[in-house]
């Protein structure tokens, strides 16, 4: 089974495919490595395997990339990951290799873009059926009557 990962293409002049039909130049996506925590033995103390991806969100709104509405949805999805400089910051330290953590960052970005591209279905207001309204009122009346029976009798004055 073929995996669907953002791919680097030599023929496209150093660009990354973040989603079908959405390519950005490699210089627009910045990666940095740092030491990662977690398991890995001595490797953790010596090798910088944790990867951080940084991407200016405005790049995704460029002509031919994401529509205005899709960009709004993307901003909502990534709200907690966008800094004050309007830069998306993703990190991954799950794996023991830099390349797998880099790919994990790209996978998360790709999933967010694909989700942002899908417009939510509009909600169509509905009305309860006449039978449903009658049943609700009947049950409401029955509840009120049972509560009324539980009360202590009052004296009429």
Buried (B, 14 or more C-beta within 10 A) or exposed (E): EEEEEBEEEEEEEEBBBBBEEBBBEEEBBEBEBEEBEEEBEEEBEEBEBBBBBBBBBEBBBEEEBBEEEBBEBBBEBBEEBBEEEEBBBBBBBEBBEBEBBBBBBBBBBBEBBBEBBEEEEEEEEEEEEEEEEEEEEEEEEEEEEEEEEEEEEEEEE
